């Protein structure tokens, strides 16, 4: 569903909008930026005008008026509302940040989708309308909420992506649980495991005993798990009636391990995100290519930015979180696009 890769103009960095998954979603950075950034407020209103009616279809309260009001909700507040509210908020936030970056002179030449981030990434590229992207996000959320479970962030201590996976699988084997699975590879040392809560608790205990850093994610369901195979087919069938369009720029999927193709069954591809491992390093390296490039995190956190910096070490690429630090990228687009001075000692690396 994508056209030929966009090339960066001479003297400018290729702009890659990277859409994170659910694990690092927070409302506080978004609310803080909305108070001071007119371009972000305008982008949020434009997105919500198309998506809040979809929220109502799913029993979810309109989001923009509350975020822009005097007493915006917390993520805990949203988590206590209709199932799918958090995922809808994540989608809206991602699209608003993408809109602000675009309006601020930093339009995407390529996109990266990490896990759930494939949905806003495809929407940003025009593969789905804003309304249909929101529908897909809400339906994906309902599919996930039907399968209680847990997700565990694990620092493997490895030196490379393959080593991180090897260590993760060794820990899975040590638990003796066949229902524990590798869900995500965030970078060369950090992975996510998923499964039923008792299986994840067992992995958490073993990892801590081995001196590995672990963190339980605030996501109470299975994701990227083989037990969701039937649910994935149901989800694909449920969204197949939503029209897909050619992408305006390449979208690199962490789930597919490649860009979406012009002849992609995009509905089936998105459904694969329920059951297949999401590997961010592959998508980042493919999207950046030989550089120069800038990764702009189109979300509310900065975990993806940190992973990108570790993964892309040695390449002509920089990474910035759009909301987590100031000045925001749209406040200084020329500086963001300016390539680093040429280094005569640097040897180009193949993607």
ChimeraX attribute file (.defattr): number of C-alpha atoms within 10 A of each C-alpha:
attribute: neighborCount
match mode: 1-to-1
recipient: residues
	/A:1	22
	/A:2	22
	/A:3	14
	/A:4	11
	/A:5	14
	/A:6	14
	/A:7	13
	/A:8	15
	/A:9	8
	/A:10	9
	/A:11	11
	/A:12	19
	/A:13	24
	/A:14	27
	/A:15	26
	/A:16	26
	/A:17	31
	/A:18	35
	/A:19	31
	/A:20	30
	/A:21	24
	/A:22	19
	/A:23	19
	/A:24	15
	/A:25	23
	/A:26	19
	/A:27	21
	/A:28	17
	/A:29	16
	/A:30	23
	/A:31	19
	/A:32	13
	/A:33	20
	/A:34	19
	/A:35	13
	/A:36	10
	/A:37	14
	/A:38	12
	/A:39	20
	/A:40	24
	/A:41	22
	/A:42	16
	/A:43	23
	/A:44	26
	/A:45	18
	/A:46	16
	/A:47	22
	/A:48	24
	/A:49	15
	/A:50	15
	/A:51	25
	/A:52	22
	/A:53	16
	/A:54	22
	/A:55	22
	/A:56	11
	/A:57	12
	/A:58	18
	/A:59	14
	/A:60	21
	/A:61	18
	/A:62	18
	/A:63	22
	/A:64	21
	/A:65	14
	/A:66	12
	/A:67	20
	/A:68	16
	/A:69	11
	/A:70	8
	/A:71	8
	/A:72	16
	/A:73	16
	/A:74	13
	/A:75	15
	/A:76	12
	/A:77	11
	/A:78	20
	/A:79	15
	/A:80	10
	/A:81	13
	/A:82	13
	/A:83	19
	/A:84	24
	/A:85	26
	/A:86	24
	/A:87	23
	/A:88	28
	/A:89	24
	/A:90	27
	/A:91	30
	/A:92	27
	/A:93	27
	/A:94	30
	/A:95	27
	/A:96	25
	/A:97	27
	/A:98	29
	/A:99	23
	/A:100	26
	/A:101	26
	/A:102	16
	/A:103	15
	/A:104	17
	/A:105	15
	/A:106	24
	/A:107	16
	/A:108	24
	/A:109	21
	/A:110	24
	/A:111	32
	/A:112	32
	/A:113	28
	/A:114	30
	/A:115	29
	/A:116	27
	/A:117	26
	/A:118	27
	/A:119	26
	/A:120	33
	/A:121	31
	/A:122	32
	/A:123	24
	/A:124	25
	/A:125	22
	/A:126	19
	/A:127	24
	/A:128	24
	/A:129	19
	/A:130	23
	/A:131	20
	/A:132	21
	/A:133	27
	/A:134	30
	/A:135	21
	/A:136	27
	/A:137	25
	/A:138	25
	/A:139	20
	/A:140	26
	/A:141	19
	/A:142	18
	/A:143	20
	/A:144	24
	/A:145	17
	/A:146	13
	/A:147	17
	/A:148	14
	/A:149	19
	/A:150	23
	/A:151	31
	/A:152	25
	/A:153	21
	/A:154	24
	/A:155	22
	/A:156	25
	/A:157	15
	/A:158	17
	/A:159	11
	/A:160	15
	/A:161	22
	/A:162	14
	/A:163	15
	/A:164	23
	/A:165	21
	/A:166	14
	/A:167	18
	/A:168	26
	/A:169	16
	/A:170	11
	/A:171	20
	/A:172	23
	/A:173	14
	/A:174	13
	/A:175	19
	/A:176	12
	/A:177	16
	/A:178	10
	/A:179	15
	/A:180	26
	/A:181	28
	/A:182	23
	/A:183	27
	/A:184	27
	/A:185	27
	/A:186	28
	/A:187	27
	/A:188	23
	/A:189	23
	/A:190	22
	/A:191	24
	/A:192	26
	/A:193	29
	/A:194	25
	/A:195	29
	/A:196	19
	/A:197	18
	/A:198	14
	/A:199	22
	/A:200	24
	/A:201	17
	/A:202	17
	/A:203	27
	/A:204	23
	/A:205	13
	/A:206	16
	/A:207	21
	/A:208	12
	/A:209	10
	/A:210	9
	/A:211	11
	/A:212	14
	/A:213	15
	/A:214	19
	/A:215	12
	/A:216	17
	/A:217	15
	/A:218	15
	/A:219	17
	/A:220	16
	/A:221	19
	/A:222	27
	/A:223	31
	/A:224	27
	/A:225	21
	/A:226	21
	/A:227	16
	/A:228	22
	/A:229	16
	/A:230	11
	/A:231	19
	/A:232	23
	/A:233	15
	/A:234	13
	/A:235	23
	/A:236	21
	/A:237	13
	/A:238	14
	/A:239	20
	/A:240	14
	/A:241	10
	/A:242	15
	/A:243	12
	/A:244	19
	/A:245	17
	/A:246	19
	/A:247	21
	/A:248	20
	/A:249	22
	/A:250	28
	/A:251	32
	/A:252	30
	/A:253	31
	/A:254	28
	/A:255	28
	/A:256	21
	/A:257	17
	/A:258	17
	/A:259	24
	/A:260	21
	/A:261	17
	/A:262	15
	/A:263	9
	/A:264	14
	/A:265	14
	/A:266	22
	/A:267	20
	/A:268	16
	/A:269	17
	/A:270	23
	/A:271	23
	/A:272	24
	/A:273	27
	/A:274	29
	/A:275	21
	/A:276	22
	/A:277	24
	/A:278	29
	/A:279	22
	/A:280	28
	/A:281	22
	/A:282	22
	/A:283	24
	/A:284	28
	/A:285	19
	/A:286	17
	/A:287	29
	/A:288	25
	/A:289	16
	/A:290	15
	/A:291	22
	/A:292	21
	/A:293	25
	/A:294	25
	/A:295	29
	/A:296	30
	/A:297	30
	/A:298	33
	/A:299	34
	/A:300	25
	/A:301	23
	/A:302	22
	/A:303	18
	/A:304	27
	/A:305	22
	/A:306	16
	/A:307	20
	/A:308	26
	/A:309	17
	/A:310	16
	/A:311	21
	/A:312	17
	/A:313	10
	/A:314	12
	/A:315	21
	/A:316	20
	/A:317	23
	/A:318	22
	/A:319	23
	/A:320	22
	/A:321	22
	/A:322	28
	/A:323	24
	/A:324	20
	/A:325	13
	/A:326	10
	/A:327	10
	/A:328	19
	/A:329	22
	/A:330	21
	/A:331	15
	/A:332	13
	/A:333	14
	/A:334	13
	/A:335	11
	/A:336	22
	/A:337	21
	/A:338	14
	/A:339	20
	/A:340	13
	/A:341	6
	/A:342	8
	/A:343	7
	/A:344	6
	/A:345	6
	/A:346	10
	/A:347	9
	/A:348	11
	/A:349	11
	/A:350	9
	/A:351	13
